[in-house]
Amino acid sequence: MRAAKSMGFLSSPPPYLSLLALNSSLVAPTALTAGVSYASADAGILDSTNAGNCIPLSRQVEYFNATRAKMVAAAGSAAVKALLTKSIFLIGVGSNDLFVFAATEAARNRSAAEQQSDAAALFADLISNYSATITELYAMGARKFAIINVGLVGCVPAVRVLDPAGACADGLNQLAAGFDAELRSLLAGLAPKLPGFVYSLADSFGLTQSTFADPQASGYTDIAGACCGSGRLLAEADCFPNSTLCSTVSERDQHVFWDRYHPAQRACLLTAQAFYDGPAQYTTPINFKQLAQST
């Protein structure tokens, strides 16, 4: 929401399916003035990731295409083309693909060499789908892309709780680093091939690394446990209405994580600030603010 407000919006874009459920006639005017969100919990780059429990990236693109058709019908193709050219397309996906892959590899008891080969094949599939997604959106009129890489997924409470000492899973973090390197190469390679294509790649991995290296600098006292859940680290179950909660707002603000997978509100705010107009090392080749202002 902080990034949306910085760009002049009152709030984050509303969910597409909520608009459809409320009144399908609201889709076009909302998209033309405030944008629309197609994000889905548990979604991945691959259709197979958490299949049946989420809206995969490919379906989200289909929903945007349907929205675009409604926009054209309402405002005309020229106006929609001009709007999409200056619109920001925010994509942050990939963590769930890595979670599913890691769990599958562990169940298969693969050797180190086999795991390395499997990871290379996974990266190839993920990057192929990511490239196809960006290219498809570009063909529909998208030009400005704000991309968030995969963070330290091996350090979320749900993973830490599996270790007796509550340590991060280095193997999972190495997977994230490997994917992030491939994503960075993909974007750099697409730029000269797609006229007018502009992007900002936000480094969630690097930002989280810096935060965990010196949590007190960001006002955190707990970087391992959740603020809502149950069991050790409050990470043995999801957050429910009857779950154990951090006792005060101040305590919540001192936690990086709200539940066993997701960051707390203040952590999200600091992340948005870093990517929008924060330190240069967390975005490349430009930050989100510069992306929004680019012509």
N, C-alpha and C positions, 0 to 999 in steps of 0.2 A: 504494500500500500504506500510506503514511503516513496518509492520510485515513481509510482503513479501520480502522487500528489506533487512531486517535484516537477513533473511534466505538465502540471496544470489541471489534473483530474481530481475530482472530489474523493474518489475511492478506487480500489482495484476494479477491473472489469468484471461484470457479473458472469456467472456460469451459464454456458450455452443451454444445457438441458433444463436448467431452472426457468430460463426465458421461454423455452418451448412448452414446458408444463404450465406456466402461468398464462401465456398467450403468445402464440407463434407470430402474431403480427408485431410483437415488440422487438423481434430479432433485428430487423433491418434498421429501424431508427436508433436502437441501442448501439449497434455495431458502428453506425455512421457517426455517433457522437461520443461514445464512451469506450468502445471496444468490447470484446467478448473473450471469456476464458474457456478453453477447452481442456484444461488440466484434469487429470484423473489420478486419484490415489492408487498406488500399486502398479501403475502403468510402466511399460518399458518401451525400448526402441524396437524390440522384436515382438511380433504378435503373440508368440508362444509364452512370453513372460507373464505369469499370473493370469493366463488365459481364462476367460469366463468371470473374472473377479474385477475387471477394470476396463477402461476404454483405451486400447493401445494407440500409439502415436499415429499409425496409419489411419485409424478411424477418426482421430481428432482432425487430421488433415481433410478428411472427407467432410466432416462437419463444417470446417472453415469454407470449403468449396460451396457447400449448400448455403452458408451465410452470405458468401460473396454473390451468389446468384440472386438472393433476396435484395441485397444492396443495389445491384445493378437494376433490378426491376423497379426499385423505389427512387433511385437518384440518377440513373443513367451510367453507361459504361465509362464515359470520359471523367465524370466526377469521382467515380469509384477508383479508377486507375490513378488519378491524382492523389486521392486520399491514401491508398495503399502504398504508394511510392514513398510517402513521408511517415507511414506508420511503423511502429516498433513491433517486431515479432519476437517474443521472448520464449526461449526454449531451454528447459532444464530437465534432462532425462538421462537415464543410464544406470542409476544406482540400483534399481530393482533388477535389471538384467544381471548385474554382477552378484547380487545377493543370491539369485536363483542359481546362477552358474556355480558359485562357490559351494552351495548346499548340495548340488548334484555331484560335483567333483568329490566332495567328502564322502558321500554315500557310495560312490563307485570305487573308493580306495585306490585312486590312480597314482602312479609313480610320479616323481618330480619331472621326468622327461615328458611323460604323457600329459601332465598338467600344463607344461609349457606349450606343447603342441596344441592342446585343446584351447588354451587362452588365445593363441595366435589366430586360430580358426574363429573363435568368438569375436575378437576384435575386427576381423575382416567382415563378418556378418553385420556387426553393429555399425561400422563405418559405412558399409554399403547402404544400409537402410537410412542412416543419418544423411548421407549424401543425396539419396533419392528424395528424402523429405524436403531438404532445403531446395533442391532443384525444382521439385513440384510446386512448392510455395512461390518460388521465384517466377515460375511460368504463370502463376495466378496473379502476379503483380507485386509480390513482396520484394523489398529491396534492402530494408534495414533489419538486421538480425542481432539480437542480444542473446548470446549463448552462455550458459552456465555449465562448467564442467562438473565432473563427479568429485565430491569431497572425500574426506577421510572416513569412508564407509566402515572401515575396520575398527573405528573408535566409537560407534554409536552404542548406547547402553545395552541394546539387545545382543550385540556381539560381545561386548566386554563381560557381560554376566556369564558367558560360557567359559570364561577363563577363571580359574580359582583365585588368581590375584587381581582380577578385573582389568587385565592388560588389553591393549588393542590387538587386533589380529593383523599382523604384518603382511601376511599373504594376501588378504583382502585389500589392504591399502596399496600393495604393489600392483594388484589388478587395476585399481582405480588410476594409479599413476600411469600404467601402460595404456589404458584407454584414453586418458587425457592427452597423452603425447600424440596418439593417432588422431584425435579430434583436432588438435591444434594444427597438425599437418594438413588435414582435410580442408579446414577453413582457409589456410594460406594458399592451398592449391586451387580452391574454387574462385578466389578473388579475381585472378586475371582471366578466368574463363567466362564469368558472368558480368557483363557490362552493367555498371550501376550498383553492383552488389557491395554492401558495406556491412561490416560486422564489428562487434565488441565481444571478445571472449573473456568471461569472468572466471577467475581462478579460485573456486571454492576450496579446492584442495590446499592451495598455498595459504589462503586466509585462515583456514582452520588449523593448519600447522603452526602458524605464527601465534594464533590465539592459545593453543594448547602449550606452546613453549613458554608463554608468560601470561597465564590467565588473569592474574591480578591487575595487569596493565589495562585490561578491558573490564575490570570490575567483577570477575567471576571467582567464586570460591569452590564451585563443583563443576568439573568438566567431564565426569564419568557417569554420574547417576542421572536418572530422570526425575522430573518434578511431579509426575502423575503416573501411578502404576502400583505394583505390589511386589513383594519379595525383595531379594537382594538388589541393590542399586535401583529399586522400584522398576526393574526391567524384566521381571519374569512373566509379566502379563501386560496387555494393552491398557490404555487409560479408559476407565469407565466412570460413570457417575458416582459409584460407590468406592472408587479407588482412593488410596492414600494420596494426599496432596501436600505440596509445600504449604507451610502454615501462613505465610504472609507474602504480599506482593514483592517486598524487598528480597525475600528469600528466593522467589521465583526468578527475579532479575539476576540473581547471582548464579543461576544454573544455565549452562549452555543448552541443555535439552529439556523440552517439555515432557515428552513421553519417550518411549524406548527407541524411537527412530527419528523423531522430528525436533528441530530446534525450538527453543522458547521464543516468546514474542520479542524480547529485547535482543536476543541473538539475531533474529530475522531483521530487526531494525538496523543493527550495526552492520550486518552483511549488505543490506540494501544501500546504506550510506557508503560503504567501501566501494561497491561496484558502480554506483552512480557518479560520484565525483571524489572518491577517496584516493589513497596512495596509488601511484601509477603501477606499482608492481602487481596489483591485483586485477588489472584489465589490460588487454592487448588487442589490437594496436591502439585503440582509443577506449575511453570509458563510456558508460551509458549516456551520460549527459552530452558528451561530444557526438555520440551516435544520434541522439535526438535532434541536435542542432545542425547536423550535417545536411548538405544540400546536393 
